[in-house]
Amino acid sequence: MYAEVPAAEADKHGPVLQAGQTYVISIFRVCNAKSFFRSLDYPYMVELTCHTKINPATEPITEPKYVYTLTPFENLQQYVNDTKKFHGNLQPS
């Protein structure tokens, strides 16, 4: 499952999230994954909203139910023209 922060919520949620940290996220929307590129091959996505609450985990989480892996910007080049992680029908342009 992958997550998305809509542009309208980026200023609020972006500064809170840090790579390599564990968070407890509540009050979010689960949607069908979009049909364009994403770094994880799952049919659903998490979308943060204006009601989403994000807090650092206060206890060690040894077996998380859900893990989100962010693809670093510098690694995106390796996915150019790679369509194996797309879902649904891809129409040639």
Secondary structure, 3 states (H helix, E strand, C coil): CEEECCHHHHHHHHHHCCCCCCEEEECCEEEECCCCCCCCCCCEEEECCCCCEEEECCCCCCCCCCCCCCCCHHHHHHHCCCCCCCCCCCCCC
